[in-house]
């Protein structure tokens, strides 16, 4: 009997790597709308720049959980924000949240 050892790459805990991963998730989503050529930076706003709607944020939450597991809870993050903060949410704010979660999980 042969066993195959699969290694799952540990999520990166630095902002540039997390930005790259989240940008990839967003490009996959935006590709469905024909908007895959939009540049995603730390300053990019989900609503204003990417024109994402609440259903898109649910899909993003699912992608984040698939990649990072339960240690990154997008719904919990958004629940702690006021409505105007959600409307003005940037990719950078999400990246910083993910990095904090990954570092906290690595310390426990």
Secondary structure as GFF3:
##gff-version 3
##sequence-region A 1 108
A	DSSP	alpha_helix	15	31	.	.	.	ID=ss1
A	DSSP	alpha_helix	54	68	.	.	.	ID=ss2
A	DSSP	three_ten_helix	69	71	.	.	.	ID=ss3
A	DSSP	alpha_helix	74	79	.	.	.	ID=ss4
A	DSSP	alpha_helix	83	87	.	.	.	ID=ss5
A	DSSP	alpha_helix	91	107	.	.	.	ID=ss6
###
